[in-house]
Amino acid sequence: MPIPTSFPVLRAGLVFMAVVALGWGALVLLLQPSSDRDWVPEQARMPIATMAGDELRLANVRNARYRSTTDFDLHWEARDYRLDDVESAWFIVEPFADWRGPAHTFVSFGFRDGRHLAISAEVRKEVGETYSPLAGLFRQYELMLVLGDERDLIGLRAAHRRDPVHLYRLRATPAQARALLVALLEKTNALAERPAFYNTLSANCTTTIVDAVDALAPGTVPMSWQTRLPGYSDDLAFDLGLIDTDLPRDGYREVHRIDGLARDAEAAGLDGVAYSAAIRSRWAGSTTSSASR
């Protein structure tokens, strides 16, 4: 509706706000990502993957020991794997709000010897910085991929943040799991070499995984509001047949909730292979999650 000419002050105010918004938007577009900031200790090191044939060497794999979310001992490890030992890929969803939409998602890869490597796309925070979904739309954070032990990445969320955590085996062959792992490691190396901004809608935890899947098999995961609201991403994966289960849609999520198992495993002092086995004990001896019924 046209603004009446009898309101010059209102018109001037709207023009002023428009100019400020345009100026601020221009400044945002001029921002450049950086790898040289005062990062929080747990995100201070960027992981690096070196691949030669089937040999995989990782630097800066995080394996922190938490007493609380703010009190922990950091351990950065070098780890060696064989890519032809990759057997499985797992999808993890951590809702963290009073409503279902907001969540963090990441993946983990299982190897023949029982070890698992978790990979989590995250906001790389500076000291004193907190996460805001709104700020995440305007080039305020860099994106990083954290490579870590499951006891670190799952245990932090389940045992110390006390969030619900859902763990799903993906319906992927070892070759497909390996290809996804390699794609994410290539993204890891790319971010270490050339930093990039996080974006709440287009470059977040879930879209990073989806982009890697889509690069390998275009169209596997269609554009959806469920990847923008990651708390619903497991429903999308279920509907697409990506989760390895024959459980019904109205019951699969609760069966795959493992934060209680994760807290028990940590309380028992389990680590490494034993920890990963414990949080999957509900499906021990089965290739599909339907065994938990």
Backbone as CSV, one residue per row, in Angstrom:
resi,resn,N_x,N_y,N_z,CA_x,CA_y,CA_z,C_x,C_y,C_z
1,MET,0.845,-1.187,0.000,0.000,0.000,0.000,0.880,1.236,0.000
2,PRO,0.638,2.249,-0.819,1.473,3.448,-0.844,1.460,4.163,0.490
3,ILE,2.564,4.756,0.818,2.652,5.517,2.069,2.088,6.909,1.825
4,PRO,1.120,7.364,2.594,0.532,8.698,2.383,1.600,9.780,2.486
5,THR,1.507,10.784,1.562,2.497,11.867,1.567,2.376,12.743,2.794
6,SER,1.351,12.574,3.551,1.169,13.377,4.760,2.008,12.871,5.914
7,PHE,2.774,11.783,5.674,3.597,11.229,6.742,5.072,11.309,6.356
8,PRO,5.640,12.495,6.186,7.046,12.616,5.752,8.026,12.030,6.758
9,VAL,7.722,12.126,8.033,8.646,11.593,9.043,8.704,10.064,8.941
10,LEU,7.542,9.460,8.757,7.506,8.005,8.609,8.263,7.578,7.368
11,ARG,8.051,8.334,6.255,8.756,8.002,5.030,10.261,8.127,5.211
12,ALA,10.670,9.169,5.846,12.108,9.382,6.061,12.691,8.279,6.938
13,GLY,11.911,7.848,7.951,12.388,6.778,8.835,12.558,5.474,8.089
14,LEU,11.594,5.162,7.225,11.681,3.924,6.453,12.850,3.960,5.475
15,VAL,13.064,5.123,4.853,14.204,5.262,3.942,15.508,5.081,4.699
16,PHE,15.588,5.694,5.894,16.801,5.574,6.707,17.065,4.103,7.071
17,MET,16.023,3.385,7.496,16.199,1.973,7.856,16.620,1.141,6.651
18,ALA,16.067,1.443,5.494,16.438,0.711,4.287,17.906,0.948,3.944
19,VAL,18.368,2.193,4.085,19.761,2.507,3.803,20.684,1.787,4.788
20,VAL,20.299,1.796,6.057,21.103,1.101,7.073,21.162,-0.398,6.767
21,ALA,20.018,-0.996,6.415,19.982,-2.431,6.124,20.843,-2.754,4.910
22,LEU,20.782,-1.922,3.879,21.595,-2.159,2.686,23.083,-2.008,2.998
23,GLY,23.412,-0.989,3.809,24.807,-0.784,4.180,25.338,-1.934,5.008
24,TRP,24.520,-2.396,5.948,24.943,-3.520,6.788,25.108,-4.782,5.948
25,GLY,24.170,-5.008,5.012,24.271,-6.170,4.137,25.534,-6.120,3.292
26,ALA,25.896,-4.929,2.824,27.118,-4.796,2.033,28.346,-5.125,2.867
27,LEU,28.340,-4.670,4.129,29.470,-4.972,5.010,29.581,-6.473,5.270
28,VAL,28.436,-7.123,5.459,28.437,-8.578,5.677,29.056,-9.293,4.490
29,LEU,28.707,-8.846,3.286,29.229,-9.484,2.074,30.733,-9.283,1.926
30,LEU,31.267,-8.253,2.565,32.705,-7.994,2.492,33.500,-8.841,3.485
31,LEU,32.805,-9.466,4.440,33.514,-10.299,5.422,34.145,-11.501,4.736
32,GLN,35.317,-11.882,5.212,36.028,-13.029,4.665,36.306,-14.041,5.774
33,PRO,36.148,-15.334,5.494,36.451,-16.344,6.522,37.946,-16.390,6.805
34,SER,38.278,-16.828,8.010,39.682,-16.869,8.419,39.946,-18.122,9.239
35,SER,41.168,-18.601,9.168,41.587,-19.706,10.036,42.431,-19.198,11.197
36,ASP,42.617,-17.894,11.266,43.495,-17.294,12.267,42.682,-16.433,13.226
37,ARG,42.064,-17.093,14.202,41.302,-16.397,15.228,41.622,-17.038,16.583
38,ASP,41.119,-16.446,17.641,41.341,-16.979,18.990,40.268,-18.028,19.270
39,TRP,40.510,-19.251,18.791,39.494,-20.294,18.851,39.393,-20.891,20.247
40,VAL,38.200,-21.411,20.570,38.052,-22.157,21.817,38.975,-23.383,21.746
41,PRO,39.529,-23.830,22.878,40.534,-24.901,22.841,40.071,-26.171,22.144
42,GLU,38.808,-26.553,22.353,38.343,-27.828,21.791,38.151,-27.773,20.268
43,GLN,38.277,-26.579,19.679,38.195,-26.453,18.226,39.421,-25.744,17.657
44,ALA,40.477,-25.718,18.424,41.665,-24.974,18.021,42.424,-25.640,16.881
45,ARG,42.311,-26.946,16.746,43.078,-27.663,15.733,42.168,-28.184,14.630
46,MET,42.548,-27.908,13.412,41.824,-28.449,12.265,42.384,-29.830,11.931
47,PRO,41.542,-30.825,11.768,42.030,-32.159,11.400,42.513,-32.183,9.955
48,ILE,43.422,-33.093,9.693,43.980,-33.276,8.352,43.968,-34.771,8.040
49,ALA,43.537,-35.110,6.836,43.526,-36.507,6.388,44.523,-36.686,5.255
50,THR,45.342,-37.725,5.364,46.269,-38.091,4.302,45.883,-39.476,3.797
51,MET,45.551,-39.561,2.520,45.108,-40.827,1.940,46.062,-41.245,0.837
52,ALA,46.533,-42.476,0.925,47.401,-43.049,-0.097,46.917,-44.462,-0.368
53,GLY,46.201,-44.642,-1.465,45.569,-45.937,-1.703,44.538,-46.209,-0.616
54,ASP,44.672,-47.364,0.036,43.759,-47.697,1.129,44.265,-47.225,2.488
55,GLU,45.453,-46.662,2.515,46.013,-46.204,3.785,45.490,-44.814,4.120
56,LEU,45.005,-44.666,5.342,44.461,-43.396,5.814,45.163,-42.999,7.096
57,ARG,45.726,-41.813,7.105,46.336,-41.272,8.321,45.644,-39.959,8.663
58,LEU,45.213,-39.852,9.911,44.513,-38.664,10.384,45.328,-37.956,11.449
59,ALA,45.381,-36.650,11.360,46.009,-35.824,12.388,44.936,-35.003,13.081
60,ASN,45.116,-34.779,14.374,44.214,-33.952,15.179,42.817,-34.550,15.324
61,VAL,42.783,-35.844,15.605,41.523,-36.484,15.996,41.299,-36.177,17.470
62,ARG,40.141,-35.626,17.792,39.888,-35.196,19.173,39.367,-36.351,20.021
63,ASN,39.935,-36.481,21.201,39.500,-37.515,22.143,39.542,-36.920,23.547
64,ALA,38.644,-35.951,23.788,38.624,-35.240,25.062,37.994,-36.093,26.156
65,ARG,38.432,-35.870,27.374,37.855,-36.514,28.562,37.104,-35.451,29.351
66,TYR,35.797,-35.604,29.407,34.944,-34.570,29.999,34.575,-34.901,31.442
67,ARG,34.700,-33.897,32.294,34.105,-33.953,33.622,32.798,-33.158,33.637
68,SER,32.724,-32.165,32.757,31.514,-31.389,32.504,31.685,-30.757,31.132
69,THR,30.709,-29.972,30.694,30.816,-29.343,29.383,31.906,-28.284,29.344
70,THR,32.327,-27.793,30.490,33.354,-26.745,30.529,34.646,-27.199,31.192
71,ASP,34.673,-28.407,31.705,35.851,-28.933,32.400,36.260,-30.243,31.743
72,PHE,37.373,-30.228,31.024,37.769,-31.415,30.271,39.262,-31.374,29.981
73,ASP,39.794,-32.543,29.695,41.183,-32.686,29.261,41.177,-32.991,27.773
74,LEU,41.885,-32.176,27.017,41.943,-32.358,25.575,43.067,-33.298,25.191
75,HIS,42.757,-34.219,24.302,43.771,-35.097,23.729,43.600,-35.065,22.218
76,TRP,44.665,-34.739,21.516,44.660,-34.743,20.054,45.506,-35.918,19.585
77,GLU,44.919,-36.751,18.762,45.572,-37.997,18.393,45.825,-38.087,16.894
78,ALA,46.879,-38.814,16.547,47.100,-39.248,15.166,46.604,-40.688,15.073
79,ARG,45.820,-40.983,14.065,45.257,-42.325,13.929,45.450,-42.842,12.507
80,ASP,45.669,-44.141,12.431,45.817,-44.810,11.141,44.674,-45.805,10.945
81,TYR,44.117,-45.801,9.745,43.055,-46.733,9.375,43.340,-47.258,7.971
82,ARG,42.618,-48.294,7.605,42.596,-48.734,6.216,41.188,-48.494,5.663
83,LEU,41.131,-47.823,4.534,39.831,-47.516,3.957,39.070,-48.769,3.553
84,ASP,39.793,-49.808,3.173,39.077,-51.032,2.801,38.553,-51.792,4.014
85,ASP,38.803,-51.272,5.209,38.236,-51.858,6.419,36.928,-51.195,6.841
86,VAL,36.495,-50.152,6.123,35.231,-49.493,6.458,34.078,-50.458,6.228
87,GLU,33.240,-50.640,7.240,32.118,-51.581,7.142,30.749,-50.912,7.200
88,SER,30.649,-49.770,7.906,29.318,-49.216,8.146,29.381,-47.701,8.302
89,ALA,28.224,-47.076,8.105,28.058,-45.644,8.334,26.845,-45.452,9.230
90,TRP,26.955,-44.527,10.175,25.912,-44.298,11.175,25.553,-42.821,11.203
91,PHE,24.271,-42.545,11.422,23.744,-41.182,11.457,23.286,-40.886,12.881
92,ILE,23.743,-39.768,13.426,23.436,-39.407,14.813,22.665,-38.101,14.837
93,VAL,21.591,-38.050,15.599,20.763,-36.851,15.741,20.663,-36.497,17.217
94,GLU,21.000,-35.256,17.535,20.945,-34.746,18.907,20.000,-33.543,18.972
95,PRO,18.710,-33.746,19.278,17.834,-32.593,19.513,18.297,-31.839,20.765
96,PHE,18.187,-30.506,20.728,18.686,-29.763,21.895,17.795,-28.593,22.301
97,ALA,16.535,-28.619,21.885,15.635,-27.523,22.229,14.320,-28.077,22.750
98,ASP,13.444,-27.160,23.188,12.156,-27.565,23.724,11.204,-28.045,22.625
99,TRP,11.488,-27.680,21.391,10.711,-28.209,20.273,11.657,-28.975,19.360
100,ARG,11.089,-29.800,18.509,11.896,-30.809,17.846,12.836,-30.264,16.765
101,GLY,12.519,-29.149,16.133,13.270,-28.686,14.979,14.776,-28.541,15.157
102,PRO,15.240,-27.777,16.168,16.683,-27.581,16.320,17.372,-28.864,16.770
103,ALA,18.458,-29.208,16.118,19.207,-30.417,16.461,20.576,-30.337,15.817
104,HIS,21.480,-31.127,16.359,22.777,-31.304,15.717,22.824,-32.713,15.149
105,THR,23.373,-32.845,13.954,23.518,-34.161,13.343,24.975,-34.377,12.951
106,PHE,25.402,-35.614,12.985,26.733,-35.961,12.500,26.753,-37.439,12.144
107,VAL,27.880,-37.912,11.674,27.984,-39.295,11.216,29.173,-39.977,11.872
108,SER,29.139,-41.294,11.860,30.248,-42.081,12.377,30.451,-43.277,11.458
109,PHE,31.695,-43.708,11.347,32.030,-44.801,10.442,32.656,-45.946,11.218
110,GLY,32.145,-47.153,10.973,32.630,-48.339,11.655,33.642,-49.087,10.812
111,PHE,34.708,-49.557,11.478,35.763,-50.308,10.805,35.736,-51.761,11.261
112,ARG,36.390,-52.607,10.472,36.363,-54.048,10.693,36.861,-54.443,12.078
113,ASP,37.781,-53.659,12.636,38.344,-53.998,13.946,37.501,-53.490,15.111
114,GLY,36.330,-52.918,14.832,35.435,-52.451,15.891,35.593,-50.984,16.228
115,ARG,36.595,-50.336,15.679,36.760,-48.907,15.943,35.738,-48.093,15.144
116,HIS,35.425,-46.909,15.658,34.527,-45.993,14.970,35.147,-44.601,14.955
117,LEU,34.956,-43.901,13.862,35.428,-42.527,13.709,34.221,-41.632,13.474
118,ALA,34.021,-40.653,14.354,32.897,-39.729,14.224,33.354,-38.451,13.526
119,ILE,32.483,-37.899,12.681,32.773,-36.663,11.953,31.584,-35.725,12.115
120,SER,31.867,-34.526,12.615,30.812,-33.584,12.976,31.110,-32.212,12.379
121,ALA,30.218,-31.710,11.505,30.340,-30.354,10.964,29.775,-29.380,11.994
122,GLU,30.572,-28.390,12.374,30.205,-27.516,13.482,30.595,-26.065,13.214
123,VAL,29.942,-25.172,13.939,30.408,-23.790,14.046,31.744,-23.801,14.774
124,ARG,32.746,-23.149,14.189,34.035,-23.035,14.863,34.021,-21.752,15.690
125,LYS,33.893,-21.899,16.991,33.675,-20.751,17.865,34.987,-20.124,18.337
126,GLU,34.941,-18.809,18.462,36.030,-18.079,19.079,35.811,-18.038,20.591
127,VAL,36.867,-17.762,21.322,36.773,-17.658,22.781,35.734,-16.594,23.133
128,GLY,34.792,-16.949,24.003,33.755,-16.025,24.430,32.557,-15.952,23.506
129,GLU,32.580,-16.689,22.404,31.509,-16.648,21.417,30.472,-17.723,21.705
130,THR,29.223,-17.397,21.500,28.134,-18.369,21.625,27.403,-18.464,20.292
131,TYR,26.710,-19.575,20.124,26.024,-19.810,18.855,24.660,-19.139,18.829
132,SER,24.372,-18.482,17.719,23.053,-17.916,17.470,22.624,-18.304,16.062
133,PRO,21.464,-18.957,15.897,21.004,-19.298,14.547,20.851,-18.071,13.655
134,LEU,20.438,-16.934,14.245,20.291,-15.711,13.451,21.647,-15.205,12.977
135,ALA,22.614,-15.153,13.879,23.950,-14.713,13.483,24.548,-15.645,12.441
136,GLY,24.166,-16.920,12.519,24.681,-17.892,11.566,24.235,-17.659,10.140
137,LEU,23.269,-16.776,9.925,22.835,-16.425,8.581,23.709,-15.348,7.950
138,PHE,24.557,-14.698,8.755,25.239,-13.488,8.299,26.754,-13.555,8.466
139,ARG,27.338,-14.684,8.077,28.797,-14.813,8.011,29.492,-14.477,9.330
140,GLN,28.923,-14.921,10.420,29.511,-14.637,11.723,30.354,-15.786,12.258
141,TYR,30.290,-16.954,11.631,31.035,-18.116,12.113,31.714,-18.822,10.943
142,GLU,32.858,-19.405,11.231,33.472,-20.314,10.282,32.934,-21.727,10.501
143,LEU,33.048,-22.551,9.460,32.629,-23.947,9.504,33.854,-24.827,9.673
144,MET,33.752,-25.857,10.495,34.821,-26.839,10.596,34.223,-28.226,10.723
145,LEU,35.009,-29.232,10.379,34.641,-30.613,10.632,35.518,-31.137,11.752
146,VAL,34.878,-31.582,12.819,35.587,-32.191,13.941,35.649,-33.688,13.694
147,LEU,36.834,-34.257,13.754,37.021,-35.708,13.714,37.298,-36.154,15.135
148,GLY,36.537,-37.129,15.624,36.703,-37.475,17.015,36.312,-38.894,17.358
149,ASP,36.705,-39.287,18.532,36.304,-40.556,19.104,34.815,-40.487,19.465
150,GLU,34.104,-41.585,19.343,32.680,-41.565,19.695,32.463,-41.219,21.162
151,ARG,33.367,-41.637,22.026,33.206,-41.314,23.440,33.254,-39.810,23.667
152,ASP,33.965,-39.103,22.805,34.012,-37.647,22.857,32.732,-37.060,22.272
153,LEU,32.477,-37.291,21.000,31.401,-36.572,20.323,30.010,-37.016,20.775
154,ILE,29.821,-38.304,21.033,28.523,-38.766,21.535,28.433,-38.571,23.043
155,GLY,29.503,-38.902,23.747,29.483,-38.781,25.204,29.270,-37.366,25.688
156,LEU,29.876,-36.381,25.019,29.675,-34.982,25.384,28.199,-34.637,25.370
157,ARG,27.518,-35.071,24.343,26.112,-34.697,24.177,25.183,-35.499,25.082
158,ALA,25.473,-36.778,25.250,24.584,-37.641,26.025,24.817,-37.523,27.524
159,ALA,26.078,-37.576,27.941,26.388,-37.668,29.367,26.552,-36.312,30.033
160,HIS,26.920,-35.284,29.276,27.238,-34.000,29.908,26.268,-32.889,29.524
161,ARG,25.864,-32.839,28.272,24.784,-31.914,27.925,23.423,-32.495,28.287
162,ARG,23.381,-33.794,28.488,22.157,-34.516,28.863,21.064,-34.355,27.810
163,ASP,21.467,-34.332,26.573,20.510,-34.256,25.465,20.133,-35.662,25.003
164,PRO,18.964,-35.819,24.425,18.643,-37.102,23.782,19.544,-37.293,22.566
165,VAL,19.968,-38.512,22.347,20.819,-38.828,21.196,20.253,-40.066,20.517
166,HIS,20.042,-39.968,19.202,19.510,-41.078,18.408,20.593,-41.549,17.447
167,LEU,20.798,-42.854,17.400,21.856,-43.456,16.584,21.228,-44.425,15.583
168,TYR,21.508,-44.193,14.285,20.911,-45.003,13.233,21.996,-45.557,12.311
169,ARG,21.948,-46.855,12.084,22.809,-47.403,11.048,22.189,-47.086,9.690
170,LEU,23.014,-46.571,8.783,22.530,-46.254,7.450,22.547,-47.497,6.566
171,ARG,21.600,-47.548,5.663,21.542,-48.657,4.715,22.548,-48.371,3.595
172,ALA,23.792,-48.731,3.863,24.884,-48.447,2.928,25.807,-49.655,2.862
173,THR,26.255,-49.981,1.686,27.258,-51.032,1.541,28.593,-50.517,2.059
174,PRO,29.540,-51.400,2.363,30.870,-50.920,2.761,31.478,-49.972,1.738
175,ALA,31.283,-50.222,0.462,31.826,-49.332,-0.571,31.174,-47.957,-0.508
176,GLN,29.862,-47.914,-0.263,29.169,-46.631,-0.152,29.589,-45.882,1.108
177,ALA,29.741,-46.611,2.210,30.200,-45.985,3.450,31.606,-45.409,3.273
178,ARG,32.457,-46.177,2.610,33.813,-45.707,2.361,33.797,-44.440,1.502
179,ALA,32.976,-44.416,0.455,32.918,-43.247,-0.423,32.447,-42.011,0.341
180,LEU,31.469,-42.185,1.231,30.993,-41.059,2.031,32.089,-40.571,2.972
181,LEU,32.799,-41.491,3.590,33.900,-41.109,4.470,34.948,-40.309,3.700
182,VAL,35.334,-40.789,2.541,36.347,-40.090,1.737,35.849,-38.692,1.354
183,ALA,34.582,-38.576,0.979,34.028,-37.266,0.608,34.099,-36.287,1.773
184,LEU,33.784,-36.750,2.971,33.828,-35.873,4.141,35.270,-35.535,4.529
185,LEU,36.175,-36.478,4.337,37.580,-36.181,4.625,38.139,-35.181,3.616
186,GLU,37.714,-35.263,2.385,38.132,-34.269,1.393,37.591,-32.891,1.765
187,LYS,36.373,-32.837,2.274,35.822,-31.560,2.758,36.623,-31.060,3.957
188,THR,37.018,-31.969,4.831,37.835,-31.614,5.987,39.131,-30.947,5.536
189,ASN,39.803,-31.560,4.590,41.054,-31.000,4.086,40.836,-29.661,3.389
190,ALA,39.732,-29.550,2.649,39.454,-28.300,1.942,39.261,-27.145,2.930
191,LEU,38.569,-27.409,4.037,38.350,-26.356,5.033,39.644,-25.992,5.760
192,ALA,40.524,-26.971,5.942,41.814,-26.674,6.565,42.668,-25.794,5.658
193,GLU,42.523,-26.006,4.363,43.315,-25.229,3.408,42.688,-23.879,3.101
194,ARG,41.369,-23.870,3.026,40.661,-22.640,2.671,39.403,-22.535,3.524
195,PRO,39.412,-21.678,4.553,38.260,-21.590,5.451,37.010,-21.117,4.724
196,ALA,35.852,-21.491,5.282,34.562,-21.121,4.713,33.607,-20.786,5.839
197,PHE,32.598,-20.014,5.512,31.612,-19.628,6.513,30.574,-20.727,6.727
198,TYR,30.155,-20.860,7.950,28.955,-21.613,8.320,27.740,-20.790,7.919
199,ASN,26.650,-21.461,7.551,25.383,-20.789,7.332,24.271,-21.644,7.920
200,THR,23.423,-21.043,8.711,22.379,-21.761,9.436,21.493,-22.597,8.515
201,LEU,21.255,-22.099,7.296,20.354,-22.790,6.378,21.062,-23.587,5.291
202,SER,22.187,-23.083,4.803,22.780,-23.696,3.608,24.125,-24.369,3.830
203,ALA,24.764,-24.147,4.960,26.068,-24.782,5.242,26.128,-25.123,6.716
204,ASN,25.256,-26.047,7.123,25.169,-26.425,8.527,25.581,-27.881,8.706
205,CYS,25.319,-28.418,9.866,25.735,-29.788,10.163,25.098,-30.800,9.208
206,THR,23.811,-30.621,8.936,23.090,-31.589,8.118,23.341,-31.396,6.634
207,THR,23.347,-30.141,6.175,23.568,-29.912,4.746,24.969,-30.340,4.329
208,THR,25.936,-30.302,5.246,27.281,-30.779,4.915,27.254,-32.266,4.584
209,ILE,26.495,-33.031,5.364,26.361,-34.468,5.087,25.589,-34.680,3.791
210,VAL,24.477,-33.953,3.627,23.643,-34.100,2.429,24.442,-33.754,1.176
211,ASP,25.226,-32.685,1.244,26.031,-32.299,0.077,27.008,-33.413,-0.303
212,ALA,27.602,-34.057,0.707,28.540,-35.151,0.425,27.815,-36.333,-0.209
213,VAL,26.633,-36.665,0.307,25.846,-37.755,-0.269,25.429,-37.415,-1.694
214,ASP,24.977,-36.181,-1.899,24.493,-35.775,-3.219,25.611,-35.770,-4.254
215,ALA,26.836,-35.441,-3.825,27.963,-35.467,-4.758,28.249,-36.893,-5.231
216,LEU,27.978,-37.871,-4.372,28.219,-39.271,-4.719,27.052,-39.881,-5.486
217,ALA,25.836,-39.498,-5.101,24.630,-40.054,-5.732,23.591,-38.945,-5.836
218,PRO,23.671,-38.134,-6.875,22.766,-36.990,-7.011,21.294,-37.395,-6.900
219,GLY,20.550,-36.580,-6.137,19.130,-36.825,-5.985,18.756,-37.785,-4.880
220,THR,19.754,-38.364,-4.191,19.441,-39.303,-3.110,18.650,-38.622,-2.005
221,VAL,19.059,-37.404,-1.642,18.361,-36.637,-0.605,17.853,-35.347,-1.240
222,PRO,16.556,-35.259,-1.526,16.022,-34.050,-2.158,16.031,-32.865,-1.202
223,MET,16.006,-31.658,-1.763,15.917,-30.466,-0.934,14.638,-30.525,-0.095
224,SER,14.775,-30.251,1.189,13.630,-30.405,2.086,13.782,-29.510,3.311
225,TRP,12.655,-29.072,3.848,12.682,-28.321,5.100,13.243,-29.166,6.229
226,GLN,13.211,-30.496,6.072,13.699,-31.385,7.132,15.220,-31.371,7.254
227,THR,15.927,-30.890,6.241,17.369,-30.712,6.386,17.692,-29.329,6.928
228,ARG,16.739,-28.415,6.844,16.917,-27.080,7.431,16.520,-27.070,8.899
229,LEU,15.658,-27.990,9.275,15.304,-28.217,10.676,15.775,-29.634,11.015
230,PRO,17.052,-29.785,11.413,17.666,-31.117,11.486,17.011,-32.074,12.466
231,GLY,16.196,-31.561,13.397,15.509,-32.464,14.304,14.550,-33.393,13.593
232,TYR,14.197,-33.053,12.361,13.311,-33.900,11.551,14.081,-34.670,10.485
233,SER,15.395,-34.548,10.461,16.176,-35.172,9.390,16.128,-36.695,9.453
234,ASP,15.941,-37.260,10.663,15.844,-38.719,10.728,14.536,-39.213,10.109
235,ASP,13.457,-38.433,10.239,12.210,-38.807,9.557,12.415,-38.819,8.046
236,LEU,13.136,-37.821,7.534,13.405,-37.787,6.106,14.233,-39.001,5.687
237,ALA,15.280,-39.303,6.471,16.111,-40.468,6.158,15.293,-41.758,6.209
238,PHE,14.389,-41.850,7.168,13.522,-43.026,7.264,12.642,-43.146,6.026
239,ASP,12.002,-42.034,5.650,11.087,-42.052,4.506,11.810,-42.384,3.206
240,LEU,13.085,-42.011,3.114,13.872,-42.284,1.914,14.486,-43.681,1.918
241,GLY,14.267,-44.429,3.003,14.813,-45.779,3.094,16.305,-45.809,3.375
242,LEU,16.837,-44.726,3.948,18.277,-44.663,4.212,18.662,-45.269,5.552
243,ILE,17.693,-45.412,6.465,17.972,-45.996,7.779,17.755,-47.503,7.709
244,ASP,18.704,-48.243,8.236,18.669,-49.706,8.154,17.774,-50.260,9.258
245,THR,16.487,-50.266,8.994,15.517,-50.779,9.969,14.244,-51.191,9.254
246,ASP,13.502,-52.128,9.851,12.160,-52.409,9.357,11.126,-52.097,10.442
247,LEU,11.514,-51.267,11.397,10.585,-50.798,12.420,9.571,-49.834,11.812
248,PRO,8.394,-49.714,12.409,7.396,-48.778,11.893,7.808,-47.333,12.152
249,ARG,7.288,-46.430,11.338,7.664,-45.026,11.430,7.321,-44.415,12.787
250,ASP,6.231,-44.866,13.384,5.811,-44.258,14.651,6.553,-44.819,15.862
251,GLY,7.503,-45.735,15.646,8.202,-46.290,16.793,9.708,-46.364,16.665
252,TYR,10.235,-46.043,15.488,11.668,-46.285,15.279,12.560,-45.326,16.070
253,ARG,12.106,-44.084,16.294,12.988,-43.090,16.927,13.320,-43.471,18.365
254,GLU,12.326,-43.893,19.121,12.574,-44.214,20.526,13.475,-45.428,20.662
255,VAL,13.328,-46.398,19.783,14.183,-47.584,19.826,15.640,-47.208,19.573
256,HIS,15.854,-46.189,18.761,17.210,-45.790,18.404,17.785,-44.707,19.320
257,ARG,17.103,-44.405,20.394,17.635,-43.440,21.357,18.659,-44.141,22.249
258,ILE,19.892,-43.610,22.305,20.972,-44.325,22.989,21.682,-43.473,24.056
259,ASP,21.117,-42.322,24.438,21.825,-41.500,25.423,21.932,-42.204,26.772
260,GLY,20.932,-43.003,27.135,21.046,-43.772,28.378,22.174,-44.790,28.303
261,LEU,22.279,-45.492,27.187,23.375,-46.440,27.000,24.720,-45.727,27.040
262,ALA,24.782,-44.530,26.454,26.034,-43.774,26.436,26.439,-43.337,27.838
263,ARG,25.471,-42.933,28.648,25.792,-42.538,30.024,26.264,-43.747,30.828
264,ASP,25.618,-44.887,30.623,26.036,-46.103,31.324,27.451,-46.510,30.917
265,ALA,27.751,-46.396,29.629,29.075,-46.773,29.140,30.147,-45.875,29.729
266,GLU,29.848,-44.584,29.805,30.834,-43.666,30.379,30.993,-43.912,31.873
267,ALA,29.889,-44.143,32.576,29.973,-44.417,34.017,30.780,-45.673,34.291
268,ALA,30.742,-46.619,33.363,31.501,-47.866,33.524,32.960,-47.713,33.107
269,GLY,33.323,-46.525,32.610,34.697,-46.283,32.210,35.070,-46.919,30.883
270,LEU,34.072,-47.239,30.069,34.371,-47.866,28.788,34.965,-46.858,27.815
271,ASP,35.763,-47.359,26.909,36.466,-46.496,25.972,36.641,-47.222,24.647
272,GLY,36.908,-46.470,23.594,37.269,-47.061,22.317,36.245,-48.054,21.806
273,VAL,36.732,-49.231,21.433,35.882,-50.272,20.859,34.789,-50.696,21.830
274,ALA,35.125,-50.799,23.115,34.137,-51.228,24.112,33.004,-50.212,24.233
275,TYR,33.341,-48.927,24.184,32.312,-47.884,24.260,31.380,-47.964,23.048
276,SER,31.973,-48.057,21.858,31.170,-48.124,20.638,30.270,-49.356,20.622
277,ALA,30.771,-50.473,21.131,29.951,-51.680,21.196,28.810,-51.516,22.194
278,ALA,29.085,-50.850,23.313,28.068,-50.697,24.352,26.889,-49.855,23.878
279,ILE,27.148,-48.784,23.141,26.037,-47.938,22.708,25.248,-48.591,21.565
280,ARG,25.791,-49.679,21.018,25.091,-50.446,19.975,24.600,-51.791,20.495
281,SER,24.667,-52.006,21.791,24.351,-53.321,22.350,22.910,-53.734,22.091
282,ARG,22.036,-52.785,21.887,20.631,-53.093,21.612,20.470,-53.885,20.320
283,TRP,21.445,-53.723,19.407,21.349,-54.398,18.102,22.460,-55.421,17.920
284,ALA,23.085,-55.838,19.010,24.179,-56.804,18.909,23.700,-58.087,18.255
285,GLY,24.490,-58.581,17.329,24.170,-59.839,16.667,23.189,-59.719,15.537
286,SER,22.811,-58.461,15.197,21.865,-58.260,14.090,22.451,-57.273,13.113
287,THR,22.143,-57.431,11.862,22.578,-56.475,10.846,21.602,-55.344,10.669
288,THR,20.412,-55.451,11.257,19.437,-54.389,11.139,18.875,-54.055,12.495
289,SER,18.368,-52.820,12.589,17.851,-52.333,13.864,16.563,-53.007,14.258
290,SER,15.935,-53.734,13.370,14.680,-54.401,13.715,14.875,-55.461,14.782
291,ALA,16.140,-55.847,15.022,16.388,-56.858,16.056,16.044,-56.376,17.437
292,SER,15.882,-55.060,17.581,15.605,-54.535,18.918,14.156,-54.707,19.324
293,ARG,13.314,-55.153,18.437,11.906,-55.341,18.813,11.737,-56.551,19.715
